[in-house]
Amino acid sequence: MELGPHAAYIWSAYAVVAATLAALIGWLIVDGRRQQRLIDEFEARSTPRSRN
């Protein structure tokens, strides 16, 4: 694949996008786990409710 004289710019742009997507996916995983821990803590502290 020939990218011409701008190959370095194109590849670096792809690298920045890939790194950004990886960081966002990582953040979503970490934040999802944190949110689940908070939900579990709230559920443990709450009073049990009866289901009718």
C-alpha positions in Angstrom: 0.0 0.0 0.0 1.6 3.2 -1.1 0.7 6.3 1.0 2.9 8.8 -0.7 4.9 11.5 1.0 2.4 11.8 3.9 2.7 8.2 5.1 4.2 9.2 8.5 1.3 11.6 9.1 -1.3 9.0 8.1 0.2 6.2 10.2 0.6 8.5 13.2 -3.0 9.5 12.9 -4.1 5.9 12.8 -2.0 5.2 15.9 -3.6 8.1 17.8 -7.0 6.9 16.9 -6.2 3.3 17.9 -4.7 4.5 21.2 -7.7 6.7 21.9 -10.1 3.9 21.2 -8.1 1.5 23.4 -8.1 4.1 26.2 -11.9 4.6 25.9 -12.6 0.8 26.0 -10.3 0.4 29.0 -12.0 3.3 30.8 -15.4 1.8 30.1 -14.3 -1.6 31.5 -12.8 0.0 34.7 -15.8 2.4 35.2 -18.3 -0.4 34.7 -16.6 -2.5 37.4 -16.6 0.5 39.7 -20.2 1.2 39.1 -21.1 -2.4 39.7 -19.2 -2.3 43.0 -21.2 0.8 44.0 -24.5 -0.8 43.1 -23.6 -3.9 45.1 -22.7 -1.7 48.1 -26.0 0.2 47.8 -28.0 -3.1 47.5 -26.2 -4.5 50.6 -27.1 -1.4 52.6 -30.7 -1.1 51.5 -33.6 -2.7 53.3 -35.1 -5.7 51.7 -38.3 -5.1 50.0 -41.1 -7.6 49.6 -42.4 -8.4 46.1 -46.1 -8.5 45.8 
